[in-house]
Amino acid sequence: MQSKGLRTCLTVVVGIIILVTVFGAGLGAGYFLPRLLTPVPVSGPVSCPPCPEVIVPTEEGEAPVIIQPTQCPPCPYVDAQGDTPPEYENLFAPFWETWDIIHEQYVDQPVDDLALMRGAIKGMLEALGDRHTSYMTPEEFSQANEALEGEYEGIGAWVDITGDYVEIISPMRGSPAAEAGLQPNDVISGINGEDMTGVPGDLVLRQILGPAGTDVTLTIRRGDEIFDVTITRATIVVPTVEYEMLEDNMAYIGLYNYGERSTEQLRSALQELLSQDPDGLIFDLRGNGGGFLNTAIQVVSEFISDGVVMFEQYGDGETFTYEAIPGGLATEIPLVVLVDEGTASASEITAGAIQDRGRGPLVGVTTFGKGSVQSWVTLQNGAGGVRVTIARWLTPNGRQISEVGLEPEYIVEMTPEDFAEGRDPQLEKAIEVLKELIE
């Protein structure tokens, strides 16, 4: 078997799946919030500036004719409720005043009202200071909600588009960028020679995607090193599960995302492996950028028979407790879990529960640290959507993972030399630890 570390960590590439957004891939909560400031046309003045006088041109030397209209022209837009609610009139007065100034005084007219509206929403969400809360245009919202399994054309990987630059979260297997040697935490600072500083991550992602067979050159920042990589795009098959029997009667399963069919495919793999009566199991979550919350609970329940596996804590202090679903297939077999800096979100829920409940040790490096829950809200009238952080999740021992991650019991790095030569010291250590558990 070719080294799992080579397959997983060398195939770091940029993709359309955002769990990430997932990781960056966040966790969907199905929670809907009311829309307050989506503008709609109206037929009369609401909080408009004074009606302008109309000056009628006359012959030279004659006094101009000034007409005061009996009715103002319509205001451009107001909020979705018709008028700004009374309790917000003073608060939003500067907003509408600025809106009017733009329409009356800006040099290039007419202005793009749709762009102004989207910019206002984007700025409002950015003011929260949470990189996982953001606005998406209709096109971006559609892309972000595509299934976590399937195919697309690009160069394929889990990425984080919420920071100053697009950053590789975790690798996909079998993608063109594997040969280019991209790695987790690589930052994409340029595309085809164009600097991406200040360019929104979703727009950067659009430039990276493209038809199979075409080339894209990425400028990569890796620590203090900056270099260009040219990659040929291809049709990317999004992976889910890989499994096999290793030497010394050990079973191995690698899970790559938490999509709608991940639990089904994981159970199928477990059934086949367990039918061969292995002595122990290595569960590989390296490079798993996460996915759906319900899938995370289902997956961890395959390894923990009962009890708490996660807490979900909201801003008002309300906390929901998630317990293991009975009927897991691998709740007794000796277990070791592989993690790395690409283990994020839903996969951290799984690893954190296994670690806290003493079900098995973690081997690898500290995980990504994506411990919050996002609500993906569709705006009315096809206006796109917003993702809003509505809660944070805690491990069974009450640990918060956001911006911290999970620290393995056994720290094992993957060096550039390991990547280049196809070695996987993390997997080797996991096998060593599992043998000790079995004995």
SEFIKOL-272136 format. One record per residue (C-alpha): residue number from 1; x negated, y, z negated. Coordinates in nm, 2 decimals, m for minus. Each point is the difference from the previous one (the first is absolute). Last residue first. Example, Ala and Ser with C-alpha at 12.3 -4.5 7.8 and 13.67 -1.06 7.14 Angstrom:
2
[2; [m1.37; m0.11; m0.71]]
[1; [0.14; m0.34; m0.07]]
% end
This chain:
439
[439; [0.11; m0.62; m2.40]]
[438; [0.27; 0.16; 0.22]]
[437; [m0.06; 0.34; m0.14]]
[436; [m0.38; m0.03; 0.06]]
[435; [0.06; m0.12; 0.36]]
[434; [0.22; 0.31; 0.05]]
[433; [m0.27; 0.23; m0.11]]
[432; [m0.25; m0.15; 0.24]]
[431; [0.25; 0.01; 0.29]]
[430; [0.09; 0.36; m0.08]]
[429; [m0.38; 0.09; 0.00]]
[428; [m0.04; m0.15; 0.34]]
[427; [0.30; 0.19; 0.13]]
[426; [m0.14; 0.33; m0.13]]
[425; [m0.35; m0.09; 0.13]]
[424; [0.14; m0.02; 0.36]]
[423; [m0.29; m0.01; 0.25]]
[422; [0.05; 0.08; 0.37]]
[421; [m0.34; 0.15; 0.06]]
[420; [0.10; 0.35; 0.08]]
[419; [0.27; 0.02; m0.27]]
[418; [m0.23; m0.15; m0.27]]
[417; [m0.27; 0.25; 0.11]]
[416; [0.25; 0.29; m0.04]]
[415; [0.05; m0.12; m0.36]]
[414; [0.31; m0.17; m0.13]]
[413; [0.01; 0.06; m0.38]]
[412; [0.09; m0.25; m0.27]]
[411; [0.15; 0.11; m0.33]]
[410; [0.15; m0.30; m0.20]]
[409; [0.28; 0.09; m0.24]]
[408; [0.14; 0.22; 0.27]]
[407; [0.08; 0.37; m0.06]]
[406; [0.34; 0.10; 0.11]]
[405; [0.06; 0.35; 0.16]]
[404; [m0.05; 0.34; m0.15]]
[403; [0.17; 0.26; 0.22]]
[402; [0.34; m0.15; m0.09]]
[401; [m0.05; m0.33; m0.20]]
[400; [0.20; 0.07; m0.31]]
[399; [m0.05; m0.27; m0.27]]
[398; [0.31; m0.10; m0.20]]
[397; [m0.12; m0.35; m0.08]]
[396; [0.25; m0.15; 0.25]]
[395; [m0.15; 0.24; 0.27]]
[394; [0.15; 0.34; 0.05]]
[393; [0.18; 0.15; 0.29]]
[392; [0.05; 0.37; 0.07]]
[391; [0.32; 0.16; 0.10]]
[390; [0.18; 0.23; 0.25]]
[389; [m0.28; 0.09; 0.24]]
[388; [0.17; 0.15; 0.30]]
[387; [m0.01; m0.10; 0.36]]
[386; [0.19; 0.23; 0.23]]
[385; [0.19; m0.06; 0.32]]
[384; [0.06; 0.11; 0.36]]
[383; [0.26; 0.25; 0.10]]
[382; [0.23; m0.26; 0.16]]
[381; [0.31; 0.18; m0.11]]
[380; [m0.05; m0.06; m0.37]]
[379; [m0.34; m0.07; m0.15]]
[378; [m0.10; m0.37; m0.06]]
[377; [m0.15; m0.04; m0.35]]
[376; [m0.30; m0.23; m0.06]]
[375; [m0.02; m0.03; m0.38]]
[374; [m0.36; m0.06; m0.11]]
[373; [m0.12; m0.19; m0.30]]
[372; [m0.34; 0.06; m0.16]]
[371; [m0.30; m0.22; m0.09]]
[370; [m0.24; 0.04; 0.29]]
[369; [m0.34; m0.05; m0.16]]
[368; [m0.22; m0.15; 0.27]]
[367; [m0.13; m0.30; m0.18]]
[366; [m0.33; m0.03; m0.20]]
[365; [m0.24; m0.26; 0.15]]
[364; [0.00; m0.38; 0.05]]
[363; [0.13; m0.28; m0.23]]
[362; [0.32; 0.02; m0.20]]
[361; [0.07; m0.26; m0.28]]
[360; [0.31; m0.23; m0.02]]
[359; [0.34; m0.03; m0.17]]
[358; [m0.11; 0.21; m0.30]]
[357; [0.33; 0.19; 0.01]]
[356; [m0.19; 0.33; 0.05]]
[355; [m0.21; m0.13; 0.29]]
[354; [0.28; m0.17; 0.19]]
[353; [0.22; 0.30; m0.05]]
[352; [m0.27; 0.24; 0.12]]
[351; [m0.08; m0.21; 0.30]]
[350; [0.37; m0.01; 0.12]]
[349; [0.07; 0.36; m0.07]]
[348; [m0.33; 0.09; 0.16]]
[347; [0.11; m0.19; 0.32]]
[346; [0.31; 0.22; 0.01]]
[345; [m0.21; 0.32; m0.01]]
[344; [m0.35; m0.06; 0.11]]
[343; [m0.28; m0.26; 0.05]]
[342; [m0.23; 0.18; 0.24]]
[341; [m0.26; 0.08; m0.26]]
[340; [m0.03; m0.37; m0.07]]
[339; [0.18; m0.30; m0.15]]
[338; [m0.04; m0.38; m0.01]]
[337; [0.23; m0.19; m0.24]]
[336; [m0.09; m0.32; m0.19]]
[335; [0.25; m0.27; m0.10]]
[334; [0.01; m0.33; m0.17]]
[333; [0.34; m0.17; 0.10]]
[332; [0.29; 0.05; m0.24]]
[331; [0.23; 0.27; 0.15]]
[330; [m0.06; m0.09; 0.36]]
[329; [0.35; m0.07; 0.15]]
[328; [0.20; 0.27; m0.17]]
[327; [0.36; m0.10; m0.10]]
[326; [0.10; 0.28; m0.24]]
[325; [m0.03; 0.36; 0.11]]
[324; [m0.25; 0.18; m0.22]]
[323; [0.12; 0.31; m0.19]]
[322; [0.03; 0.36; 0.10]]
[321; [0.07; 0.26; m0.27]]
[320; [0.14; 0.34; 0.07]]
[319; [m0.11; 0.31; m0.19]]
[318; [0.18; 0.33; m0.05]]
[317; [m0.24; 0.26; m0.11]]
[316; [0.16; 0.29; 0.20]]
[315; [m0.28; m0.03; 0.25]]
[314; [0.06; m0.36; 0.07]]
[313; [m0.19; m0.31; m0.11]]
[312; [0.01; m0.34; 0.18]]
[311; [m0.14; m0.28; m0.21]]
[310; [m0.15; m0.32; 0.15]]
[309; [m0.04; m0.38; m0.04]]
[308; [0.19; m0.06; m0.32]]
[307; [0.09; m0.35; m0.09]]
[306; [0.03; m0.33; 0.19]]
[305; [m0.18; m0.25; 0.23]]
[304; [m0.29; 0.21; 0.13]]
[303; [m0.17; m0.11; 0.32]]
[302; [0.29; m0.01; 0.26]]
[301; [0.16; 0.28; m0.20]]
[300; [m0.29; 0.23; 0.10]]
[299; [0.12; m0.03; 0.36]]
[298; [0.37; 0.06; m0.07]]
[297; [m0.07; 0.31; m0.21]]
[296; [m0.23; 0.14; 0.28]]
[295; [0.26; m0.08; 0.26]]
[294; [0.26; 0.21; m0.19]]
[293; [m0.25; 0.29; m0.01]]
[292; [m0.06; 0.00; 0.38]]
[291; [m0.34; 0.06; 0.15]]
[290; [m0.36; m0.03; m0.12]]
[289; [m0.33; 0.09; 0.16]]
[288; [m0.15; m0.35; m0.03]]
[287; [m0.36; 0.03; 0.09]]
[286; [m0.11; m0.25; m0.26]]
[285; [0.30; m0.18; m0.15]]
[284; [m0.15; m0.35; 0.02]]
[283; [0.16; m0.27; m0.22]]
[282; [m0.25; m0.27; m0.08]]
[281; [0.17; m0.32; m0.12]]
[280; [m0.11; m0.30; m0.21]]
[279; [m0.02; m0.38; m0.02]]
[278; [0.19; m0.05; 0.33]]
[277; [0.28; m0.26; 0.03]]
[276; [0.03; m0.01; 0.38]]
[275; [0.38; 0.07; m0.03]]
[274; [m0.11; 0.32; m0.18]]
[273; [m0.16; 0.13; 0.32]]
[272; [0.31; m0.05; 0.22]]
[271; [0.24; 0.13; m0.26]]
[270; [m0.22; 0.30; m0.08]]
[269; [m0.02; 0.09; 0.37]]
[268; [0.38; m0.02; 0.04]]
[267; [0.05; 0.21; m0.32]]
[266; [m0.23; 0.27; 0.14]]
[265; [0.18; 0.01; 0.33]]
[264; [0.34; 0.05; m0.17]]
[263; [m0.14; 0.25; m0.24]]
[262; [m0.16; 0.20; 0.28]]
[261; [0.31; 0.01; 0.23]]
[260; [0.12; 0.35; m0.09]]
[259; [m0.34; 0.15; m0.03]]
[258; [m0.26; m0.01; m0.29]]
[257; [m0.32; 0.00; 0.20]]
[256; [m0.33; m0.20; 0.05]]
[255; [0.03; m0.31; m0.22]]
[254; [m0.30; m0.24; 0.01]]
[253; [0.06; m0.35; m0.14]]
[252; [m0.28; m0.25; m0.10]]
[251; [0.03; m0.34; m0.15]]
[250; [m0.29; m0.18; m0.17]]
[249; [m0.07; m0.37; 0.03]]
[248; [m0.38; 0.04; m0.03]]
[247; [m0.02; 0.16; 0.34]]
[246; [0.27; 0.23; 0.12]]
[245; [0.36; m0.08; 0.10]]
[244; [0.16; 0.26; 0.22]]
[243; [0.21; 0.32; 0.01]]
[242; [0.07; 0.32; 0.19]]
[241; [0.31; 0.21; m0.06]]
[240; [0.14; 0.33; 0.14]]
[239; [m0.19; 0.14; 0.30]]
[238; [0.12; 0.28; 0.23]]
[237; [m0.07; m0.10; 0.36]]
[236; [m0.18; 0.29; 0.16]]
[235; [0.02; 0.06; 0.38]]
[234; [m0.33; 0.15; 0.09]]
[233; [m0.19; 0.33; m0.02]]
[232; [m0.37; 0.01; 0.10]]
[231; [m0.22; 0.15; m0.27]]
[230; [m0.27; 0.27; 0.02]]
[229; [m0.17; 0.07; m0.33]]
[228; [m0.16; 0.33; m0.09]]
[227; [m0.22; 0.07; m0.30]]
[226; [m0.01; 0.19; m0.33]]
[225; [m0.19; m0.13; m0.31]]
[224; [0.02; 0.18; m0.34]]
[223; [0.27; m0.24; m0.12]]
[222; [0.14; m0.16; 0.31]]
[221; [0.13; 0.27; 0.23]]
[220; [0.13; m0.14; 0.33]]
[219; [0.04; 0.19; 0.33]]
[218; [0.24; m0.22; 0.20]]
[217; [m0.02; m0.05; 0.38]]
[216; [0.31; m0.15; 0.16]]
[215; [0.00; m0.23; 0.30]]
[214; [0.29; m0.14; 0.20]]
[213; [0.07; m0.37; 0.05]]
[212; [0.32; m0.01; m0.20]]
[211; [0.19; 0.33; 0.01]]
[210; [m0.04; 0.25; m0.28]]
[209; [m0.03; 0.06; m0.37]]
[208; [m0.29; 0.21; m0.13]]
[207; [0.15; 0.33; 0.13]]
[206; [0.33; m0.07; m0.17]]
[205; [m0.18; m0.08; m0.33]]
[204; [m0.16; 0.34; 0.00]]
[203; [0.34; 0.16; 0.04]]
[202; [0.13; m0.20; m0.30]]
[201; [m0.30; 0.10; m0.20]]
[200; [0.06; 0.37; 0.04]]
[199; [m0.29; 0.19; 0.17]]
[198; [m0.20; 0.22; m0.24]]
[197; [m0.34; m0.15; 0.10]]
[196; [0.06; m0.24; 0.29]]
[195; [m0.30; 0.12; 0.20]]
[194; [0.02; m0.09; 0.37]]
[193; [m0.27; m0.22; 0.15]]
[192; [0.24; m0.28; 0.11]]
[191; [0.15; m0.01; m0.35]]
[190; [m0.16; 0.16; m0.31]]
[189; [m0.02; m0.03; m0.38]]
[188; [0.12; m0.36; m0.04]]
[187; [m0.10; m0.09; m0.35]]
[186; [m0.13; m0.36; m0.07]]
[185; [0.13; m0.11; m0.34]]
[184; [0.02; m0.36; 0.11]]
[183; [m0.24; m0.09; 0.28]]
[182; [m0.04; 0.04; 0.37]]
[181; [m0.25; m0.23; 0.16]]
[180; [0.06; 0.07; 0.37]]
[179; [0.06; m0.37; 0.06]]
[178; [0.29; 0.00; m0.24]]
[177; [0.14; 0.30; 0.17]]
[176; [0.16; m0.22; 0.27]]
[175; [0.24; m0.17; m0.25]]
[174; [m0.01; m0.37; m0.11]]
[173; [0.08; 0.06; m0.37]]
[172; [0.13; 0.32; m0.14]]
[171; [m0.21; 0.21; m0.24]]
[170; [0.08; 0.22; m0.29]]
[169; [0.04; 0.36; m0.10]]
[168; [m0.17; 0.17; 0.29]]
[167; [0.03; 0.38; m0.06]]
[166; [0.17; 0.26; 0.22]]
[165; [m0.13; 0.34; m0.11]]
[164; [0.11; 0.26; m0.26]]
[163; [0.21; m0.26; m0.17]]
[162; [0.34; m0.15; 0.07]]
[161; [m0.08; m0.21; 0.31]]
[160; [m0.12; m0.31; m0.19]]
[159; [m0.07; m0.29; 0.23]]
[158; [0.08; m0.37; 0.04]]
[157; [m0.16; m0.13; 0.31]]
[156; [0.04; m0.04; 0.39]]
[155; [m0.18; 0.12; 0.31]]
[154; [0.30; 0.11; 0.19]]
[153; [0.29; m0.16; 0.18]]
[152; [0.27; m0.15; m0.22]]
[151; [0.12; m0.34; m0.12]]
[150; [0.22; m0.14; m0.28]]
[149; [0.02; m0.02; m0.37]]
[148; [0.02; 0.30; m0.24]]
[147; [0.32; 0.11; 0.18]]
[146; [0.01; 0.36; 0.13]]
[145; [0.10; 0.26; m0.26]]
[144; [m0.32; 0.21; 0.04]]
[143; [0.05; 0.02; 0.37]]
[142; [0.36; 0.12; m0.02]]
[141; [m0.09; 0.26; m0.27]]
[140; [m0.29; 0.13; 0.22]]
[139; [0.24; 0.05; 0.30]]
[138; [0.27; 0.16; m0.21]]
[137; [m0.26; 0.24; m0.16]]
[136; [m0.14; m0.11; m0.33]]
[135; [m0.01; 0.20; m0.32]]
[134; [m0.23; m0.09; m0.30]]
[133; [m0.04; m0.15; m0.34]]
[132; [m0.28; m0.25; m0.03]]
[131; [m0.27; 0.27; m0.02]]
[130; [0.17; 0.14; m0.31]]
[129; [m0.09; 0.37; m0.06]]
[128; [0.37; 0.10; m0.03]]
[127; [m0.08; 0.30; 0.23]]
[126; [m0.04; m0.25; 0.29]]
[125; [0.37; m0.07; m0.02]]
[124; [0.10; 0.37; 0.04]]
[123; [m0.26; 0.05; 0.27]]
[122; [0.14; m0.29; 0.21]]
[121; [0.35; 0.12; m0.04]]
[120; [m0.09; 0.36; 0.10]]
[119; [m0.20; m0.13; 0.30]]
[118; [0.29; m0.21; 0.12]]
[117; [0.23; 0.30; m0.01]]
[116; [m0.25; 0.22; 0.17]]
[115; [m0.06; m0.26; 0.27]]
[114; [0.37; m0.03; 0.07]]
[113; [0.04; 0.38; 0.01]]
[112; [m0.26; 0.03; 0.27]]
[111; [m0.05; 0.38; 0.04]]
[110; [0.15; 0.20; 0.28]]
[109; [m0.21; 0.20; 0.01]]
[108; [m0.37; 0.04; m0.03]]
[107; [m0.09; 0.31; m0.20]]
[106; [0.18; m0.08; m0.33]]
[105; [0.21; 0.29; m0.11]]
[104; [0.37; m0.08; 0.00]]
[103; [0.01; m0.38; m0.01]]
[102; [m0.30; m0.02; m0.23]]
[101; [0.13; 0.27; m0.23]]
[100; [0.34; m0.18; m0.03]]
[99; [m0.16; m0.33; m0.11]]
[98; [m0.22; 0.20; m0.25]]
[97; [0.31; 0.15; m0.15]]
[96; [0.17; m0.35; 0.00]]
[95; [m0.29; m0.14; m0.20]]
[94; [m0.04; 0.30; m0.22]]
[93; [0.37; m0.03; m0.10]]
[92; [m0.04; m0.36; m0.09]]
[91; [m0.04; 0.03; m0.37]]
[90; [0.25; 0.29; m0.03]]
[89; [0.27; m0.19; 0.18]]
[88; [m0.07; m0.34; m0.16]]
[87; [0.27; 0.00; m0.27]]
[86; [0.25; 0.14; 0.25]]
[85; [m0.05; m0.29; 0.24]]
[84; [m0.15; 0.12; 0.33]]
[83; [0.29; 0.02; 0.24]]
[82; [0.14; m0.25; 0.25]]
[81; [m0.10; m0.32; m0.19]]
[80; [m0.26; m0.09; 0.26]]
[79; [m0.21; 0.31; m0.05]]
[78; [0.03; 0.31; 0.22]]
[77; [m0.11; 0.06; 0.35]]
[76; [m0.05; 0.27; 0.27]]
[75; [0.23; 0.27; m0.14]]
[74; [0.29; 0.07; 0.24]]
[73; [0.02; 0.34; 0.16]]
[72; [0.15; 0.26; m0.23]]
[71; [0.36; 0.12; 0.05]]
[70; [0.13; 0.36; 0.05]]
[69; [m0.31; 0.11; 0.18]]
[68; [m0.14; 0.34; m0.07]]
[67; [m0.05; 0.17; 0.33]]
[66; [m0.26; 0.27; 0.06]]
[65; [0.01; 0.20; 0.32]]
[64; [m0.33; 0.17; 0.08]]
[63; [m0.01; 0.38; 0.03]]
[62; [m0.04; 0.12; 0.36]]
[61; [m0.33; 0.13; 0.15]]
[60; [m0.06; m0.30; 0.22]]
[59; [0.32; m0.19; 0.07]]
[58; [0.12; m0.24; m0.26]]
[57; [m0.10; m0.34; m0.15]]
[56; [0.24; m0.15; m0.26]]
[55; [m0.14; m0.05; m0.34]]
[54; [0.16; m0.29; m0.20]]
[53; [m0.03; 0.03; m0.37]]
[52; [m0.11; m0.31; m0.19]]
[51; [0.23; m0.18; m0.24]]
[50; [m0.16; 0.00; m0.35]]
[49; [m0.21; m0.31; m0.08]]
[48; [0.20; m0.33; m0.02]]
[47; [0.10; m0.17; m0.33]]
[46; [0.26; m0.19; 0.20]]
[45; [0.11; 0.17; 0.32]]
[44; [0.24; m0.20; 0.22]]
[43; [0.03; m0.30; 0.23]]
[42; [m0.24; m0.23; m0.16]]
[41; [m0.28; m0.23; 0.13]]
[40; [m0.15; m0.26; m0.22]]
[39; [m0.31; 0.00; m0.22]]
[38; [m0.11; m0.29; m0.22]]
[37; [m0.05; 0.16; m0.34]]
[36; [0.17; m0.21; m0.26]]
[35; [0.01; m0.37; 0.10]]
[34; [0.12; m0.23; m0.28]]
[33; [m0.23; m0.28; m0.11]]
[32; [0.03; m0.37; 0.09]]
[31; [m0.18; m0.29; m0.17]]
[30; [m0.06; m0.31; 0.20]]
[29; [m0.31; m0.08; m0.20]]
[28; [m0.26; m0.07; 0.27]]
[27; [m0.36; m0.07; m0.13]]
[26; [m0.28; 0.20; 0.15]]
[25; [m0.22; m0.11; 0.31]]
[24; [m0.26; 0.18; m0.02]]
[23; [m0.01; m0.24; m0.15]]
[22; [0.22; 0.06; 0.14]]
[21; [m0.10; 0.19; 0.09]]
[20; [m0.03; m0.13; m0.01]]
[19; [0.17; m0.18; 0.06]]
[18; [m0.06; 0.19; 0.33]]
[17; [0.00; m0.25; 0.28]]
[16; [m0.11; 0.19; 0.31]]
[15; [m0.36; m0.12; m0.02]]
[14; [m0.36; 0.11; m0.05]]
[13; [m0.26; m0.27; m0.02]]
[12; [m0.18; m0.20; m0.26]]
[11; [m0.07; m0.34; 0.15]]
[10; [m0.33; m0.03; m0.17]]
[9; [0.16; m0.04; m0.34]]
[8; [0.25; m0.28; 0.05]]
[7; [m0.16; m0.22; 0.25]]
[6; [m0.35; 0.05; m0.13]]
[5; [0.12; m0.04; m0.36]]
[4; [0.19; m0.32; 0.10]]
[3; [m0.33; m0.15; 0.13]]
[2; [0.05; m0.21; 0.31]]
[1; [0.13; m0.34; m0.09]]
% end
